[in-house]
Amino acid sequence: MSEHIIHLNWARQGEFSHEGFERRHDIAFKPDVSIPAGGAGNAFGADPEQMLAASMASCHMQTFLALAAKKRLQVESYEDSASAEIAQRDDGKFWVPVIRLTPKAVFSGDKIPDEEAIRAMHEKAHAHCFIANSTSSDVIVEPQF
């Protein structure tokens, strides 16, 4: 088992009431690594929904790269534009029913996998991604070629 710790810091700025409050806060991952964050749709930092999509995309990528390395494939680059969709459930609560990944890996060297092999690698990466295995959201992986 491993534990992964962040430190979140928020302080009141201005009025704090049921009508509104400042949503800006900082999230520190390590002493010198932090990001500004806020509520959904803010203009100044990452929101929780973006961070959920980022966590999923990052975990999927790390798993995909590990699979490629085990196959002795040479990955030159990898990119993804991930999204988390918010919807309201029948009980009135909001949740993230879908996280969509659109990864694109570029390979070089003697062994270049075809589209079918790349799709299979993404399916296996999804099956072994611990973030994907930790959520009830549907994760749609749409490899780009």
C-alpha positions, -999 to +999 in steps of 0.1 A: +000+000+000+012+035-007-002+069+005-002+100-017-006+133+002-015+168-009-019+199+013-048+222+005-049+258+018-078+282+017-085+314+037-114+337+038-112+367+016-140+392+020-174+382+031-182+346+038-219+338+036-245+315+021-247+339-009-211+334-018-175+331-007-141+331-023-133+298-039-096+304-046-072+280-029-038+264-034-030+227-036+006+217-028+018+183-040+054+188-027+071+217-010+079+234-044+050+221-064+016+237-061-012+248-083-039+275-079-074+260-078-110+271-074-145+262-082-159+250-115-154+273-144-131+297-126-107+319-146-077+316-123-068+280-117-078+243-120-112+232-108-119+198-092-135+184-123-104+193-144-082+177-118-102+146-119-098+145-157-061+152-153-057+124-127-074+099-150-054+110-181-021+110-162-027+075-147-038+061-181-007+076-197+017+061-171+001+027-175+002+029-213+038+040-213+047+011-189+030-014-213+048+001-243+082-001-225+075-038-216+069-044-253+102-027-261+083-001-281+099+034-285+074+062-276+084+096-288+055+116-275+021+113-259-006+138-255-042+139-244-071+163-241-093+149-214-126+161-202-149+154-172-187+159-178-209+170-150-246+159-149-274+159-123-286+126-111-323+117-105-318+124-068-307+159-076-270+154-068-243+163-093-217+139-103-192+131-131-208+103-152-182+104-180-145+111-183-133+112-219-097+106-229-083+113-264-047+100-262-023+102-291+010+083-289+038+087-314+062+058-319+095+055-336+121+028-342+119-007-357+087-017-340+058+006-348+024-008-336-006-006-359-039+010-349-053-024-336-023-030-314-025+006-300-062+002-293-055-030-275-027-013-254-052+015-245-078-011-234-052-029-212-040+004-198-075+013-189-081-020-173-050-016-151-053+021-144-059+024-106-076+058-110-101+042-135-106+013-111-114+038-083-143+056-098-179+048-109-176+073-138-176+058-173-142+063-189-142+066-226-108+062-243-108+074-279-072+069-292-062+095-318-040+085-348 
